Amino acid sequence: MKILLTGHKGQLGTALMQALASHEISGVDLPELDITERTAVFTAVAQTTPDLIIHCAALTDVDGCARNPALAYRVNGLGTQNVALAAQEFGAEMLHISSNEVFAGDRLEGYDEWAPLNPVNGYGRSKAAAEFHVTHLLSRFYIVRLSWLFAPGGRNFIHAILKRARETGQLRVVTDEVANPTYVHDLAAAIAQLVETHQYGVYHLTNAGACSRWEFANEILRQAGLSDVVNTPIQLKDFQRASTPPPYAALNNNVGKALGIELRPWPEAVAAYLNS
């Protein structure tokens, strides 16, 4: 299969380039390609003539999206529309990477793939707009939602927790933000499995199980041998930031599971990350 990957320099893009190496895969990213420029997107797709476009490129600075929602839409909404139009024009399948932040975060039981979207912040609204464009322009598409991605070699929640724990010996972490930690290599392997099926639709691909940020931090400390670090539970209202995350936005994997696509429990993924 010939694959074009947008955002191939990012954490997920890098992992996908490895996981899909058996295919004829090429990547495009900034500064060579700006997805908000439709002509440039069409040119890149015309030059590579892919069977599948995997669209990872996005503005993922959640607080930045809250401060500048117009920019968030331009990159995540309009940019995705351009990629979807190019897929339509050149007859390619498309796999779009989305987020649990397209949901309001008010379901303690988590969200199924078919739940209605109701984002509560600028990032979520821009990703919901992206999903709208994909679903209304294409018939052969996958939408893969994820949450709390972590990858070796990059800044992420695990990196931040360990850094602060070692520097200060104490933490304050929220208990009322719940989702699914997702290890980038497990996700990339699941996507590689999914694209072989041609079973189009919406998928929730995260490591199994959900937890609060506070529980996530406790498990990181335990596995890192830092259980003596004080981790004080707080609430979202006590942690000031530009964006308001969805409080209870765990993703339920129903559709992928039916195809035999499941990711291991998140504590096992944390162990793999720390061992890497």
Secondary structure as GFF3:
##gff-version 3
##sequence-region A 1 276
A	DSSP	beta_strand	2	6	.	.	.	ID=ss1
A	DSSP	alpha_helix	11	19	.	.	.	ID=ss2
A	DSSP	beta_strand	24	28	.	.	.	ID=ss3
A	DSSP	alpha_helix	38	48	.	.	.	ID=ss4
A	DSSP	beta_strand	52	55	.	.	.	ID=ss5
A	DSSP	alpha_helix	62	67	.	.	.	ID=ss6
A	DSSP	alpha_helix	69	72	.	.	.	ID=ss7
A	DSSP	pi_helix	73	78	.	.	.	ID=ss8
A	DSSP	alpha_helix	79	90	.	.	.	ID=ss9
A	DSSP	beta_strand	93	99	.	.	.	ID=ss10
A	DSSP	three_ten_helix	100	102	.	.	.	ID=ss11
A	DSSP	alpha_helix	122	137	.	.	.	ID=ss12
A	DSSP	beta_strand	141	146	.	.	.	ID=ss13
A	DSSP	beta_strand	149	150	.	.	.	ID=ss14
A	DSSP	alpha_helix	157	168	.	.	.	ID=ss15
A	DSSP	beta_strand	170	174	.	.	.	ID=ss16
A	DSSP	beta_strand	178	179	.	.	.	ID=ss17
A	DSSP	beta_strand	182	183	.	.	.	ID=ss18
A	DSSP	alpha_helix	184	194	.	.	.	ID=ss19
A	DSSP	beta_strand	201	204	.	.	.	ID=ss20
A	DSSP	beta_strand	211	212	.	.	.	ID=ss21
A	DSSP	alpha_helix	213	223	.	.	.	ID=ss22
A	DSSP	beta_strand	230	234	.	.	.	ID=ss23
A	DSSP	three_ten_helix	236	238	.	.	.	ID=ss24
A	DSSP	alpha_helix	255	258	.	.	.	ID=ss25
A	DSSP	alpha_helix	266	275	.	.	.	ID=ss26
###
